[in-house]
Amino acid sequence: MIGLRIASGLTQKDLAKCLGVAEAQVSRDERNEYHGISLDRAQKIIRIFGVHLETKIALDHPLERKRILAAAS
């Protein structure tokens, strides 16, 4: 997300204004590489930059009840 801000030419102050938070909050978020931010804030940032997030869940192996129960034991 830091790269999006920099590529768009926004300063931390600009982004803070768009998010309705203090510039210090954006600075803290970036210093922590956005780890631990709320889902709400992440969604706001995504909307501001007009991007979308894609996730993918893939199986490492076929689903088998016997294997799942054995792993849980």
Secondary structure by P-SEA (a helix, b strand, c coil): caaaaaaacccaaaaaaaacccaaaaaaaaaaccccccaaaaaaaaaaacbbbbbbbbbcccccaaaaaaaac
